């Protein structure tokens, strides 16, 4: 996608680059706050708030108690909170990640040794906690609610990414077809000179493709900006790498 879009948007031979669109991140920041609020409620849903202090997506999760409290809020029988508090940080974290994966279907994207550090990676913890929200959205509420801001953001994030990756796969095939049928497509001057000899249908198809590329570039930039600002909730570094290197 980076070859198609470049740093500042889609680039087609013979045309200037599209001006980079500035995307507001206010809504994303709000989603982060909403996720934290949900996590606080979920972690304290069935246990005393004493010893379960969820104030951020960093050090609050280091000792593993909050992760286990989150699991307990979904299925109390999976975690004995009194017993878990007697274990070490690494033991609590291992118990949480293993139990969540085997019993709740939450993919294990964290390792104990990566969380039990002075400054745990907030983005990784956010992504992990967001998986609980996506799988068990009512955990932090007494009664089922309408989709929250953070749920809607997660849904949008996933849908935009999947749609973009699907389009990229199709675009790669279309570009090969264009290269074979339109001489000089990669060199602006030759393409312009060949324009008069092309079938009108071919020209129209290519122009439509360029417009589609410009629209998809906005999605590409939107995702890239959120990643750089560390505001993505579900997409991982591997997802972004795949997007950029396509």
GUKOLPA-634593 format. One line per 4 residues: number of its first residue (from 1); their letters; for each residue x, y, z negated of C-alpha. Coordinates in nm, 2 decimals, decimal comma, padded with zeros to 4 digits. Last residue first. Example, Ala and Ser with C-alpha at 12.3 -4.5 7.8 and 13.67 -1.06 7.14 Angstrom:
! residues 2
2	SA	01,37 -00,11 -00,71; 01,23 -00,45 -00,78
//
This chain:
! residues 246
246	XXXX	00,17 -00,46 -00,08; 00,44 -00,34 -00,32; 00,24 -00,08 -00,50; -00,07 -00,29 -00,56
242	XXXX	00,13 -00,59 -00,68; 00,33 -00,37 -00,91; 00,02 -00,22 -01,05; -00,14 -00,56 -01,12
238	XXXX	00,19 -00,68 -01,28; 00,20 -00,37 -01,50; -00,15 -00,46 -01,63; -00,50 -00,34 -01,55
234	XXXX	-00,74 -00,35 -01,84; -00,74 -00,02 -02,03; -00,55 00,21 -01,80; -00,46 00,53 -01,97
230	XXXX	-00,08 00,51 -01,98; -00,05 00,85 -01,80; 00,16 00,68 -01,52; -00,10 00,41 -01,50
226	XXXX	-00,39 00,66 -01,48; -00,21 00,85 -01,21; -00,15 00,52 -01,01; -00,51 00,42 -01,03
222	XXXX	-00,65 00,75 -00,91; -00,37 00,77 -00,64; -00,48 00,43 -00,50; -00,85 00,52 -00,52
218	XXXX	-00,78 00,84 -00,33; -00,57 00,65 -00,08; -00,88 00,43 -00,01; -01,05 00,74 00,14
214	XXXX	-00,76 00,84 00,36; -00,72 00,48 00,48; -01,09 00,47 00,58; -01,04 00,78 00,78
210	XXXX	-00,74 00,63 00,95; -00,93 00,31 01,03; -01,22 00,51 01,18; -00,96 00,68 01,41
206	XXXX	-00,82 00,34 01,51; -01,16 00,20 01,59; -01,25 00,51 01,79; -00,93 00,50 01,99
202	XXXX	-00,98 00,13 02,07; -01,34 00,19 02,18; -01,23 00,48 02,41; -01,00 00,24 02,59
198	XXXX	-00,65 00,36 02,59; -00,47 00,51 02,89; -00,52 00,87 02,78; -00,39 00,80 02,43
194	XXXX	-00,06 00,66 02,55; 00,11 00,99 02,54; -00,02 01,06 02,19; 00,10 00,72 02,07
190	XXXX	00,44 00,77 02,23; 00,47 01,10 02,04; 00,36 00,97 01,71; 00,57 00,66 01,68
186	XXXX	00,42 00,36 01,48; 00,12 00,33 01,71; 00,35 00,34 02,02; 00,14 00,10 02,22
182	XXXX	-00,21 00,03 02,09; -00,32 -00,34 02,14; -00,05 -00,53 01,95; 00,02 -00,27 01,69
178	XXXX	-00,36 -00,23 01,64; -00,40 -00,60 01,57; -00,11 -00,60 01,32; -00,26 -00,30 01,15
174	XXXX	-00,60 -00,47 01,13; -00,44 -00,77 00,95; -00,26 -00,55 00,70; -00,58 -00,35 00,65
170	XXXX	-00,78 -00,67 00,55; -00,54 -00,75 00,27; -00,53 -00,38 00,17; -00,91 -00,37 00,16
166	XXXX	-00,93 -00,66 -00,08; -00,67 -00,50 -00,30; -00,86 -00,18 -00,31; -01,20 -00,34 -00,39
162	XXXX	-01,03 -00,54 -00,67; -00,88 -00,23 -00,82; -01,19 -00,02 -00,79; -01,41 -00,29 -00,94
158	XXXX	-01,17 -00,35 -01,23; -01,13 00,01 -01,33; -01,50 00,08 -01,28; -01,59 -00,21 -01,52
154	XXXX	-01,33 -00,10 -01,77; -01,46 00,26 -01,75; -01,82 00,14 -01,80; -01,72 -00,06 -02,10
150	XXXX	-01,53 00,24 -02,24; -01,83 00,47 -02,20; -02,06 00,22 -02,37; -02,29 -00,02 -02,19
146	XXXX	-02,64 00,00 -02,35; -02,64 -00,14 -02,70; -02,70 -00,48 -02,86; -02,76 -00,45 -03,24
142	XXXX	-02,52 -00,42 -03,54; -02,25 -00,30 -03,31; -01,87 -00,37 -03,29; -01,92 -00,73 -03,17
138	XXXX	-02,18 -00,63 -02,91; -01,93 -00,61 -02,62; -01,79 -00,97 -02,67; -01,60 -01,06 -02,35
134	XXXX	-01,53 -00,71 -02,22; -01,48 -00,57 -02,57; -01,24 -00,86 -02,66; -01,05 -00,80 -02,33
130	XXXX	-01,02 -00,43 -02,43; -00,82 -00,54 -02,73; -00,55 -00,69 -02,51; -00,53 -00,39 -02,28
126	XXXX	-00,51 -00,15 -02,57; -00,24 -00,36 -02,73; -00,03 -00,36 -02,41; -00,08 00,02 -02,37
122	XXXX	00,01 00,08 -02,73; 00,35 -00,09 -02,71; 00,44 -00,17 -03,08; 00,67 00,09 -03,24
118	XXXX	00,85 -00,05 -03,55; 00,82 -00,41 -03,42; 00,59 -00,70 -03,50; 00,41 -00,66 -03,17
114	XXXX	00,67 -00,80 -02,93; 00,78 -01,08 -03,17; 00,42 -01,19 -03,20; 00,37 -01,23 -02,82
110	XXXX	00,10 -01,05 -02,62; -00,08 -01,13 -02,29; -00,27 -01,44 -02,42; -00,59 -01,45 -02,23
106	XXXX	-00,90 -01,43 -02,45; -01,11 -01,75 -02,40; -01,26 -01,73 -02,75; -01,14 -02,06 -02,90
102	XXXX	-00,81 -02,14 -02,73; -00,70 -01,79 -02,64; -00,83 -01,61 -02,94; -00,70 -01,88 -03,17
98	XXXX	-00,35 -01,87 -03,02; -00,32 -01,49 -03,03; -00,46 -01,46 -03,38; -00,26 -01,74 -03,53
94	XXXX	00,06 -01,62 -03,37; 00,00 -01,27 -03,50; -00,07 -01,39 -03,85; 00,24 -01,61 -03,86
90	XXXX	00,46 -01,33 -03,72; 00,33 -01,08 -03,99; 00,38 -01,33 -04,27; 00,09 -01,53 -04,43
86	XXXX	-00,10 -01,45 -04,74; -00,35 -01,22 -04,56; -00,45 -01,52 -04,35; -00,58 -01,70 -04,65
82	XXXX	-00,82 -01,43 -04,76; -00,93 -01,37 -04,40; -01,01 -01,73 -04,33; -01,04 -01,71 -03,96
78	XXXX	-01,22 -01,92 -03,70; -01,54 -01,97 -03,90; -01,62 -01,60 -03,88; -01,67 -01,61 -03,50
74	XXXX	-01,68 -01,27 -03,33; -01,60 -01,05 -03,63; -01,35 -01,31 -03,75; -01,16 -01,27 -03,42
70	XXXX	-01,14 -00,89 -03,47; -01,03 -00,95 -03,83; -00,76 -01,17 -03,70; -00,63 -00,90 -03,47
66	XXXX	-00,66 -00,64 -03,75; -00,45 -00,86 -03,98; -00,17 -00,91 -03,74; 00,09 -00,71 -03,93
62	XXXX	00,17 -00,48 -03,63; -00,19 -00,39 -03,54; -00,22 -00,06 -03,72; 00,14 00,02 -03,60
58	XXXX	00,03 00,09 -03,24; -00,32 00,11 -03,10; -00,44 00,37 -03,36; -00,61 00,40 -03,69
54	XXXX	-00,73 00,05 -03,76; -00,68 -00,01 -04,13; -00,78 -00,36 -04,23; -00,63 -00,41 -04,58
50	XXXX	-00,95 -00,28 -04,75; -01,21 -00,25 -04,48; -01,39 -00,54 -04,64; -01,49 -00,81 -04,39
46	XXXX	-01,78 -00,88 -04,16; -01,78 -00,58 -03,92; -01,45 -00,42 -04,03; -01,25 -00,53 -03,72
42	XXXX	-01,55 -00,47 -03,49; -01,62 -00,12 -03,62; -01,25 -00,01 -03,59; -01,22 -00,18 -03,25
38	XXXX	-01,52 00,01 -03,12; -01,39 00,34 -03,23; -01,05 00,26 -03,07; -01,22 00,17 -02,75
34	XXXX	-01,43 00,49 -02,76; -01,11 00,70 -02,81; -00,95 00,53 -02,51; -01,26 00,59 -02,31
30	XXXX	-01,25 00,96 -02,39; -00,90 00,97 -02,26; -01,03 00,81 -01,94; -01,30 01,07 -01,91
26	XXXX	-01,06 01,36 -01,95; -00,82 01,22 -01,69; -00,92 01,46 -01,42; -00,78 01,36 -01,08
22	XXXX	-00,57 01,60 -00,87; -00,57 01,49 -00,51; -00,24 01,48 -00,33; -00,24 01,66 00,00
18	XXXX	-00,26 01,42 00,29; 00,07 01,38 00,47; 00,11 01,57 00,81; 00,00 01,38 01,12
14	XXXX	00,20 01,24 01,41; 00,24 00,89 01,27; -00,02 00,82 01,00; 00,05 00,88 00,63
10	XXXX	-00,20 00,81 00,36; -00,15 00,98 00,02; 00,12 01,16 -00,18; 00,37 00,90 -00,26
6	XXXX	00,34 00,70 00,07; -00,01 00,58 00,16; 00,04 00,30 00,40; 00,39 00,20 00,30
2	XX	00,29 00,23 -00,07; 00,00 00,00 00,00
//
